[in-house]
Amino acid sequence: MRMDEWRDGWDRAGNATKSLQEAFQDAGATEVQANRLRPLVSGRGTPWVDVGMIPASLAEKLAEVIRAETAATVSAKEHVS
């Protein structure tokens, strides 16, 4: 893998991490909990966000948000059809 490919992956992982940190905080995570997220790049250049362990209460809130967003997306698609 070329260095520019790795850097692109790192930038993408970093941006995804920042976005997820903001979403975690919006869902009620503390700064310490949100800062546990880490950007990673695999040996093949795939960008990742390591979420590590999060409290069950935060996981439940995040699941609610994801479900609500999924339901809104499905509903919007049904109205378009």
N, C-alpha and C positions, 0 to 999 in steps of 0.2 A: 504494500500500500504506500502510495506517495504521501509525503508530509502534508500537502495541501488537502488531500482527501481526509486525512486524519483531523486536520484543523477544522474543516467543514463539519465533520461529525461532532467534534468537540463544541463548536459554536452552536450547532443544532441541539445537542444535549444540554448545553448551558442555558439556551433560551427556553427549552422545554422545562428545565428545572425551575427557572425563575417564574414561569407561568404557573407551574404546579404549586410552587410555594405561595404565590398570591391566592390561588384557589383554595389551598389548605387554610390560609389565614382567613379568607372570606367565610369558610365553613366553621370557623371557631378554633382553629389550631393556634397554639401559642407560637411565638417567634422561635423558641427552642425546638419545638416539634417540626416547624416548617424548615428550619435550617438543617435538619437531619438529612434532607434530600440531597443527593449528590449526582452530578453529571458524570457519565462514564462513556468510554468508547471501547468497543470490543476490538479484538485483534484483527477482525475483518473490516473494521471501520463503521460498524453499526452503532449509532448513538443510542444511549440508554439513560434512564433516570432511576437511580437506586433509591427506593422509598424506605428501605429498611423496615423497622417495626414502627407501627403507629398505634395509638390507643384505640381500643374497640369503639369507644364513643365517637372518635373522629372518623373511623372507618364507616360507621353507621350513617353519620351525616353526609359523608362523601357519596355513599351508595344512594341516599335519598336524592341528592343533587343530580347524580348521573341518571337515575330513573326518571326524574322529572324532566330532564333535558331530552332523554330518549322518547318519553311520551309526547313531549311537545313537537319533536321532529316527526314522529309518526303521524300525529294529528295534522300537522301542516301538510305532509305529503298526501294524506287522505283528502284534504280539502282541495288540493290541486288536481287530483285525479278526477 
